[in-house]
Amino acid sequence: MKKPSLRFRLTDAFYIAMMILPIVFGIVLKVLTKPATTGISITGAGIYFTIPMPIQDFPVTESQVNSVIALVVVLFLCLYLTHGLTEKADLKRQHFAEMAVTKVDDLVKENMGEYFNGFTPFIIAILALSAVSSLLTLCGLFPPTSDINIVGGWAVLVFFLITYYKMKCGPVNYLKSFTQPVALLTPINLISEVATPVSMAFRHYGNVLSGTVISVLLGSALAGLSAKLLSFLPGFLADIPLFQVGIPAVLSLYFDLFSGCLQAFIFAMLTMMYVAGAFDAETFFKKKARKSAKNKS
C-alpha cells in the first residue's frame, strides 16, 4: 500500500475531529447550563431554552441536542470508514466496514428473506444511531435513548413500515388480517397493532434508563460505604472515596457499554421481525403473478 497523501490524512483528521467536536460541544453546553446539585440527582432531559409558539411553547432539551450530536457522529463515522475505499481493501477500517455490512446483510437475509435485501442500510442506521445515542452517557451526556419521546419516534417510524408492508397486498387483505384466525379476535388484534410500537418504545427506553438510574444509585451507595468504613481515619483520609475507584467503571461496562449495544441490537431485531412478519409474501407474489398474467393476455 502506498503512503497516504497529505490531503488524504487531512481529510481523515477532519472526519475524526467532526466526530469528537460535537461531543465536546455537548459536554461544554451541559457544564455551562446545568445547575449545581448535591447528593443523588436523577432527572430527565434538561431544557436548554424554549421557543415561543402560538399554541404551545417548544422546549429544546438535552434529548434533542444530543440526538443531533449522535447523528453528526454517525455521519462522520460513516464518512471516515468509507474514505479511501479500494478494490483490494488496503485499509483496516475498510475491512471493518465490509465486515459490519456483511454481518448485517446476512442478518437481514436470515430474518427477513431475500425480498428485503435493501433493508441493510436502514438496519445499520438503527444499530449505529441507537448504540451511539446510548453510549453518549460514557461522556457524561444525557443519552437520548433514555427519553421516551425519542425512542417513541423511532417506534412510530417502524409502525409505519409495518403498516406499509401489510398494505402491499391491498387494503382489503390488510383489513382481513385483523379477523385472523377468527373474527372474534378482531378487538385483540386491533389492540395488538397499537401495542407493537408502544412495547418497542418502552422496552428500549426502560432498559437504557434503568441502567443509568442503577449506575447513579450504586455510585452513591459506594460513596456512603466508603465514608462509613473510613470514618475512623483522621483528616482527609476519611474523605477518600475508596470504593468509588474502579468499581463504578466495571459496572459501567455492563450498564452503559454492553447494555446500550445490546438494546440497539434488540431494537433492530424487533424491527426486522415485525416488518418481515407483516409482509404476506405468498399472497403478494400470487397477486403479482395474476396481475402479470392478466397484462399479458
C-alpha positions as CSV (number, residue, x, y, z in Angstrom):
1,M,0.0,0.0,0.0
2,K,1.4,3.4,-1.0
3,K,1.8,6.1,1.7
4,P,-1.4,8.2,2.0
5,S,-1.1,11.7,0.7
6,L,-1.3,14.8,2.8
7,R,-4.7,15.6,1.5
8,F,-5.9,12.1,2.5
9,R,-4.6,12.5,6.0
10,L,-6.1,15.9,6.4
11,T,-9.4,14.6,5.3
12,D,-9.2,11.8,7.8
13,A,-8.3,14.3,10.6
14,F,-11.3,16.4,9.6
15,Y,-13.6,13.4,9.9
16,I,-12.2,12.4,13.3
17,A,-12.4,16.0,14.6
18,M,-16.1,16.2,13.4
19,M,-16.8,13.0,15.5
20,I,-15.2,14.5,18.6
21,L,-16.2,18.2,18.4
22,P,-20.0,17.6,18.7
23,I,-19.4,15.6,21.8
24,V,-17.1,18.3,23.3
25,F,-19.8,20.9,22.4
26,G,-22.4,18.8,24.2
27,I,-20.2,18.5,27.3
28,V,-19.4,22.2,27.4
29,L,-23.1,23.1,26.9
30,K,-24.1,20.8,29.7
31,V,-21.5,22.2,32.1
32,L,-22.4,25.8,31.4
33,T,-26.2,25.3,31.7
34,K,-26.6,22.6,34.4
35,P,-27.3,24.0,37.9
36,A,-25.1,22.8,40.8
37,T,-26.6,19.9,42.7
38,T,-25.6,17.9,45.8
39,G,-26.2,14.2,46.6
40,I,-28.1,12.0,44.2
41,S,-29.6,13.7,41.2
42,I,-31.8,11.6,38.8
43,T,-33.7,13.8,36.4
44,G,-35.0,13.7,32.9
45,A,-33.6,15.6,30.0
46,G,-32.8,19.2,30.9
47,I,-34.3,22.1,29.0
48,Y,-31.8,24.4,27.4
49,F,-34.2,27.1,26.1
50,T,-37.8,27.5,25.0
51,I,-39.0,28.8,21.6
52,P,-42.3,30.7,21.9
53,M,-45.0,29.3,19.7
54,P,-48.7,30.4,19.0
55,I,-50.3,27.3,20.6
56,Q,-47.7,25.9,22.9
57,D,-44.0,26.8,23.6
58,F,-41.4,24.5,22.1
59,P,-38.7,23.4,24.5
60,V,-35.3,22.5,23.2
61,T,-34.0,19.7,25.5
62,E,-30.9,17.7,26.0
63,S,-32.5,14.8,24.2
64,Q,-32.9,16.8,21.0
65,V,-29.5,18.4,21.1
66,N,-27.8,15.0,21.9
67,S,-29.8,13.3,19.2
68,V,-28.3,15.8,16.7
69,I,-24.9,15.1,18.2
70,A,-25.4,11.4,17.7
71,L,-26.5,11.9,14.1
72,V,-23.4,14.0,13.3
73,V,-21.1,11.5,15.0
74,V,-22.7,8.6,13.0
75,L,-22.5,10.6,9.7
76,F,-18.8,11.4,10.0
77,L,-18.0,7.9,11.3
78,C,-19.5,6.6,8.1
79,L,-17.6,9.1,6.0
80,Y,-14.4,8.1,7.8
81,L,-14.9,4.4,7.4
82,T,-15.7,4.7,3.7
83,H,-12.9,7.2,2.9
84,G,-10.3,5.8,0.6
85,L,-12.2,2.6,-0.4
86,T,-10.2,0.4,-2.8
87,E,-10.9,-2.9,-4.5
88,K,-8.2,-4.7,-2.5
89,A,-9.2,-3.2,0.8
90,D,-5.8,-1.8,1.8
91,L,-7.1,0.0,4.9
92,K,-8.0,-1.8,8.2
93,R,-11.1,0.4,8.5
94,Q,-12.4,-0.9,5.1
95,H,-12.1,-4.4,6.4
96,F,-14.1,-3.4,9.5
97,A,-16.7,-1.6,7.4
98,E,-17.1,-4.6,5.0
99,M,-17.3,-7.0,7.9
100,A,-20.1,-4.9,9.5
101,V,-22.1,-4.6,6.3
102,T,-21.7,-8.3,5.6
103,K,-22.8,-9.3,9.0
104,V,-25.9,-7.1,9.0
105,D,-26.7,-8.1,5.4
106,D,-26.6,-11.8,6.5
107,L,-28.8,-10.9,9.5
108,V,-31.3,-9.2,7.2
109,K,-31.4,-12.2,4.8
110,E,-31.7,-14.7,7.6
111,N,-34.5,-12.9,9.5
112,M,-36.4,-11.1,6.7
113,G,-35.8,-13.0,3.5
114,E,-34.4,-12.2,0.0
115,Y,-37.2,-9.7,-0.7
116,F,-35.9,-7.3,2.0
117,N,-32.3,-7.2,0.8
118,G,-32.5,-3.4,0.5
119,F,-33.1,-3.1,4.2
120,T,-29.5,-3.5,5.3
121,P,-28.7,0.3,5.3
122,F,-31.8,1.0,7.4
123,I,-30.9,-1.6,9.9
124,I,-27.3,-0.5,10.1
125,A,-28.6,3.1,10.7
126,I,-30.8,1.9,13.5
127,L,-27.9,0.0,15.1
128,A,-25.4,2.8,14.8
129,L,-27.8,5.6,15.9
130,S,-29.2,3.7,18.9
131,A,-25.7,2.5,20.1
132,V,-24.1,5.9,19.8
133,S,-27.1,7.6,21.5
134,S,-26.8,5.2,24.4
135,L,-23.0,5.4,24.6
136,L,-23.1,9.2,25.0
137,T,-23.6,8.6,28.7
138,L,-20.0,7.5,28.9
139,C,-19.1,11.1,28.1
140,G,-21.4,12.4,30.8
141,L,-24.1,13.4,28.4
142,F,-27.8,12.5,28.7
143,P,-28.5,9.5,26.4
144,P,-31.4,10.3,24.0
145,T,-32.5,6.7,24.3
146,S,-33.4,7.5,27.9
147,D,-36.2,9.8,26.6
148,I,-39.4,8.1,25.7
149,N,-40.1,10.8,23.1
150,I,-37.0,9.8,21.1
151,V,-37.4,6.1,21.0
152,G,-41.2,6.6,20.6
153,G,-40.5,8.4,17.4
154,W,-38.3,5.5,16.2
155,A,-41.1,3.0,17.1
156,V,-43.7,5.1,15.2
157,L,-41.5,5.0,12.1
158,V,-41.2,1.2,12.4
159,F,-45.0,1.1,12.8
160,F,-45.4,3.0,9.5
161,L,-43.2,0.5,7.8
162,I,-45.2,-2.4,9.3
163,T,-48.4,-0.9,8.0
164,Y,-46.9,-0.2,4.6
165,Y,-45.8,-3.8,4.1
166,K,-49.2,-5.1,5.3
167,M,-50.8,-2.8,2.7
168,K,-48.6,-4.3,-0.1
169,C,-51.2,-7.0,-0.5
170,G,-54.0,-4.4,-0.8
171,P,-56.3,-2.7,1.7
172,V,-58.8,-5.5,1.7
173,N,-56.2,-8.0,2.7
174,Y,-54.9,-5.6,5.4
175,L,-58.4,-5.3,7.0
176,K,-58.9,-9.1,6.7
177,S,-55.7,-9.6,8.7
178,F,-57.5,-8.2,11.8
179,T,-60.1,-11.0,11.7
180,Q,-57.4,-13.8,11.7
181,P,-57.6,-16.6,12.8
182,V,-61.3,-15.9,13.8
183,A,-63.4,-12.7,13.6
184,L,-64.0,-12.9,17.4
185,L,-60.3,-11.9,17.9
186,T,-60.6,-8.6,16.0
187,P,-60.6,-6.3,19.1
188,I,-57.5,-8.1,20.4
189,N,-55.8,-7.8,17.0
190,L,-56.5,-4.1,16.9
191,I,-55.0,-3.6,20.4
192,S,-52.0,-5.7,19.3
193,E,-51.5,-3.5,16.3
194,V,-51.2,-0.4,18.5
195,A,-49.3,-2.2,21.2
196,T,-46.4,-3.0,18.9
197,P,-44.8,0.5,18.7
198,V,-45.7,1.1,22.4
199,S,-43.9,-2.1,23.5
200,M,-40.8,-1.4,21.3
201,A,-40.5,2.2,22.7
202,F,-40.9,1.3,26.4
203,R,-38.6,-1.7,26.1
204,H,-35.8,0.3,24.7
205,Y,-36.4,3.4,26.9
206,G,-36.9,1.4,30.1
207,N,-33.8,-0.7,29.8
208,V,-31.5,2.2,29.0
209,L,-33.0,4.4,31.7
210,S,-32.9,1.7,34.3
211,G,-29.2,1.2,33.6
212,T,-28.5,4.9,34.1
213,V,-30.5,5.0,37.4
214,I,-28.8,1.9,38.8
215,S,-25.4,3.3,38.0
216,V,-26.1,6.5,39.8
217,L,-27.6,4.7,42.9
218,L,-24.7,2.3,43.1
219,G,-22.2,5.2,42.8
220,S,-23.9,7.0,45.6
221,A,-24.1,3.8,47.7
222,L,-20.4,3.1,47.3
223,A,-19.6,6.7,48.3
224,G,-21.6,6.2,51.5
225,L,-19.9,2.9,52.2
226,S,-16.5,4.5,51.8
227,A,-17.4,7.3,54.2
228,K,-18.8,4.8,56.8
229,L,-15.9,2.4,56.8
230,L,-13.2,5.1,56.7
231,S,-14.8,7.4,59.2
232,F,-12.3,6.4,61.9
233,L,-9.3,7.7,59.9
234,P,-8.0,11.2,60.7
235,G,-8.3,14.3,58.4
236,F,-8.7,14.0,54.7
237,L,-8.1,10.2,54.8
238,A,-11.7,9.8,56.0
239,D,-12.9,11.5,52.8
240,I,-11.2,9.2,50.3
241,P,-13.8,7.6,48.1
242,L,-12.1,4.2,48.3
243,F,-15.0,2.1,46.9
244,Q,-15.7,4.5,44.1
245,V,-12.3,3.8,42.5
246,G,-12.6,1.2,39.8
247,I,-15.9,-0.4,40.8
248,P,-18.2,2.1,39.0
249,A,-16.1,1.7,35.9
250,V,-16.6,-2.1,35.9
251,L,-20.3,-1.7,36.4
252,S,-20.4,0.9,33.6
253,L,-19.0,-1.8,31.2
254,Y,-22.4,-3.6,31.6
255,F,-24.9,-0.9,32.3
256,D,-23.6,1.6,29.7
257,L,-21.5,-0.2,27.2
258,F,-22.8,-3.8,26.9
259,S,-26.5,-2.9,27.7
260,G,-26.5,0.1,25.3
261,C,-25.2,-2.0,22.4
262,L,-27.5,-4.9,23.4
263,Q,-30.6,-2.7,23.3
264,A,-29.6,-1.4,19.9
265,F,-29.3,-5.0,18.6
266,I,-32.7,-5.9,20.2
267,F,-34.5,-2.9,18.7
268,A,-33.0,-3.7,15.2
269,M,-34.0,-7.4,15.6
270,L,-37.6,-6.5,16.6
271,T,-37.8,-4.1,13.6
272,M,-36.8,-6.9,11.2
273,M,-39.1,-9.4,12.8
274,Y,-42.2,-7.1,12.9
275,V,-41.7,-5.8,9.3
276,A,-41.0,-9.2,7.8
277,G,-43.9,-10.7,9.8
278,A,-46.3,-8.1,8.5
279,F,-45.5,-8.9,4.8
280,D,-47.6,-11.7,3.4
281,A,-45.1,-12.8,0.7
282,E,-47.3,-15.7,-0.6
283,T,-50.3,-13.5,-1.1
284,F,-48.3,-10.7,-2.6
285,F,-46.5,-12.8,-5.2
286,K,-49.7,-14.7,-6.1
287,K,-51.4,-11.3,-6.6
288,K,-48.4,-10.1,-8.6
289,A,-48.4,-13.2,-10.8
290,R,-52.2,-12.9,-11.5
291,K,-51.7,-9.2,-12.5
292,S,-48.8,-10.1,-14.8
293,A,-50.7,-12.9,-16.5
294,K,-53.7,-10.5,-16.9
295,N,-51.5,-7.9,-18.6
296,K,-50.0,-10.4,-21.0
297,S,-53.4,-11.7,-22.0
